[in-house]
């Protein structure tokens, strides 16, 4: 029964790969419906039109009456309604001051066509800036989620649809990729918004890897695997961030205090943080948390893009497994935990791998199989 729920989708629902919604309902369409039209009816719950502004306004009006909705769009074009989202958050914030107002269901954004996988649309469709705007503007009214797999996405949407007031942004690739957590594990991690993954972690680590974002997480874990292959005795911890504000000690949205923060990231190890969006988002959240900023290496989208392969996008923005491993080795060499000769040999190997990949994609137009179909070992 979805009588009090609507999906608002300024891009095609098909394009965002949300086709399964049509097993439960159709698009709402009031003009004549032709025989060749599909998934349309007078009382459909999917509101689909190519106008982000119109659908943003329609969803605001819909949910302040106590009903529920999801606004799903290409990540790059959610920026079009960023100012409207700001004004809506101010309305909710002001409304909370009056006890006669009933709680308003949260405004849920689902960004499902991400810049890292705009393989064919290219540079024009690569922009993670909506999250940056949300983090800047809305105090404790906004949460930003980065589910890493299907179970995490299910747990995240369940949490978001149960919340009142404010804004939830869920950043979730529409591509099929690796599964990491059970549903129960995903639910547990959401309690704090952050978790140490034991299968990829050692006690008393020499270096900590962390990530926020599904496609980005694959590269972080691939970097861990790569280092373990070349340096079997190296101790590594991996930390996954599923709700971004959880790393902001002192942030009103975070449950992580300084003691918990140090438990995840230690107080002396190098930390290699790989992030879906602009690195400044992470630096902003960490400002009051990090005692020694020099031990942190923040990787993220650097406004470098093209119509290219998925892994080449990672290379261009220095979020690839090779760049992450290089950062870790450099910092460990600075601390004297590996020798300069070991660092130089490893970095020479990375340089060779990057040259080989560049030559391969120019010849074949796709990433090599060992990249495209990588799995955790």
Secondary structure, 3 states (H helix, E strand, C coil): CCCCEEEEECCCCCCCCCHHHHHCCCEECCCCCCCCCCCEECCCCEEECCCHHHHHHHHHHHHCCCCEEEEEEEHHHHHHHHHHHHHHHHHHHHHCCCCCCCCCECEEEEEEECHHHCCCCCHHHCCCHHHHHHHHHCHHHEEEECCCCHHHHHHHHHHHHCCECCEEEEECCCCCCCCCCCHHHHHHHHCCCEEECHHHCCCCCCEEEEEECHHHHHHHHHHHHHHHHHCCCCCEEEEEECEHHHHCCCCCCCCCCHHHHHHHHCCCCEEEEEECCCHHHHHHHHCCCCCCHHHEEEECCCCCCCCCCHHHHHHHCCCCHHHHHHHHHHHHHHCCCCCHHHHHHHHHHHHHHHHHHHHHHHHHCCCCHHHHCCCCC
